[in-house]
Amino acid sequence: MKKGELSPAGADDVARFLAEVQRLPKRPPGGGGRLIFALDATASREPTWDRAARVTGEMFAEAARLGGLEVQLAFYRGFDECKASRWVQDPRALIDLMTRVTCRAGQTQIRRILRHARNETRKRRVHALVFIGDCCEEDIDELGRLAGELGILGVRAFLFQEGDDANATRAFRHIAQLTGGAHCRFDAGAPRELAELLKAVAAYAAGGQEALQRIAGKSTAAVKLIASQVR
C-alpha cells in the first residue's frame, strides 16, 4: 500500500466505521471503560506495531477526559504464542509494554484473542476489543462462533485492517457484525488516521456515543468531513 494521505476508498471505509460506531447502544458517561488492545505481532506487522505504540497516548488522553480507561495489551506472534499484559491506566505503562515486544514470523491466532476477550469479560466487564491486523488464516466459522459469544456478553469488537486481503476483510466484517462492533480498513502510511480511529474507540469505551460525537468535532479535517455525513 502506498504511503500518503487517505485514499477515497479508505475514506469511505472510515466513514462506514464511524457510522457503525454511532449506531452502538449508549453507555452512561463518566463511568470509565475497559478496552483490550490486540495486535497481530507476526513479522510483517512490525512497522504498524511501532506506529500503534506512538499513538496510544492519545487514546488514553481522550478517555481520561471521559472518566478514564483501563487497557490490556494482547498479541500473538511466532509459533503458538499468544500473550496478554496486565491492565494499565497509564499510557506510559502501555507504551513501555509495547516497546518490549518484537514481532516474529507466524500464523494468525485471532481465535485466541477472541477467547481471551470472552474470558476477561466474564471476570469483569470489557467494553471494547480493538484488533489491528492484515490477514486471517483461520476458519471463519469458528471465529464467528466466538464473536457471537462476545456479542452476547456485550463486548464490541473494532477491527482495523491494514491492506485489502479479501479473506481478512470477510473475517473481520463477520466478527464486527456478530459483536455489534465495526470493521475499517486504514492506510498504514497515514498514522494520523489510525490515531483518530483509536481515539474514537476510546471515546466510545469511556463515554458512549455522545463522547464519540464530541471527539469528531476535534478530529482531523478528513474525519470531520466523514463525521458530518453520519446520521
Beta strands, then each sheet from edge to edge (+ up, - down):
strand 1: 33-40
strand 2: 69-77
strand 3: 81-88
strand 4: 128-133
strand 5: 156-162
strand 6: 182-186
sheet 1: 3+ 2- 1- 4- 5- 6-
end
